[in-house]
Amino acid sequence: MKIKFKLGVITDEVTQDIFEAAEFCKKHGLECMEVRSVNDHSPFDFTDQDIADINAAAKKYDLSVCAISAPLFKCDFDDDAAIAFHIENFEKCAMRANQIGAKMIRGFDFWDSGVSIEKRAEKYKNIAQICQKYDIICVIEADPSVHSNTPHKTAELVKVIDSPYIKVLFDPGNEVWVNEKASDDAYMAVNPYLAHIHIKDADIIDGKPDGVKIGAGLVDYKTLFARLIDDEYCGNVMLETHYRKNVELTEEQLKRPGGSTFSLGAYEASEESIVELKKIINSCKED
């Protein structure tokens, strides 16, 4: 069966050096990159030089840049100043996205504090307007620390937002940190709203969730990729390793990933994971 999706990696899951990350992509036959922290700068702080480096690296290794992994709305819902800051910086990211050819920016659903889904959805109206202005999509990701902490809840939020500019970013591995499993029906829940996919794996180690290489954890990637191929999914699938060789990521690093310390041990771990991920995908093609 023919694969229609593009495979890539979030660059700081390899290194802070965008050229080294792009070379990694070329080495492993990947087609695209997603940028989060580059040169120790977060997406809200990208400089003109960061953008020039991203474009130069993409051109040198013939890659596309599909998305910016921004930390949009990883903040308190009742903090008006923080929300204004995030909206302002989302628009900066939208401008940067246009400069690097990225069509998506990642967002979240506020630190979990029990606010109603209707009120949270309302905050995304400004984001949808910015997306329309810059012709991009905001993709909302489930995260253990926010209101929409599972794929099902993210799908519910996007349904309530009801905008063509707000879609779901599906990461089945994140749910292991919430429910100590990855739901069998998660893909079906998000599929009507799906625009982007992150891939990580996790297992319960010493009584708590921890990242492991792809294929060694609790996510049934064989079944997922069989479905993606069968459904002719034509978006991007990005490795977001969250597993390290000889380095343990802290809870804070998992909550706010980025920077040189976060990227320690990342290259080797991502190399292990991309090799296993391609094996899984190839096995689905052969079935």
Sequence and secondary structure as in RCSB ss.txt:
>XXXX:A:sequence
MKIKFKLGVITDEVTQDIFEAAEFCKKHGLECMEVRSVNDHSPFDFTDQDIADINAAAKKYDLSVCAISAPLFKC
DFDDDAAIAFHIENFEKCAMRANQIGAKMIRGFDFWDSGVSIEKRAEKYKNIAQICQKYDIICVIEADPSVHSNT
PHKTAELVKVIDSPYIKVLFDPGNEVWVNEKASDDAYMAVNPYLAHIHIKDADIIDGKPDGVKIGAGLVDYKTLF
ARLIDDEYCGNVMLETHYRKNVELTEEQLKRPGGSTFSLGAYEASEESIVELKKIINSCKED
>XXXX:A:secstr
    SEEEEEGGGT S HHHHHHHHHHTT  EEEESSBTTB GGG  HHHHHHHHHHHHHTT EEEEEEEEET S
 TT HHHHHHHHHHHHHHHHHHHHHT  EEEE   B S   HHHHHHTHHHHHHHHHHHT EEEEE  TTBS  S
HHHHHHHHHHH  TTEEEEE GGGGHHHHSS  TTHHHHHGGGEEEEEE EEEEETTEEEEE TTSSS  HHHHH
HHHHHTT  SEEEE     SS    HHHHHS  SHHHHTTHHHHHHHHHHHHHHHHHHHHH 
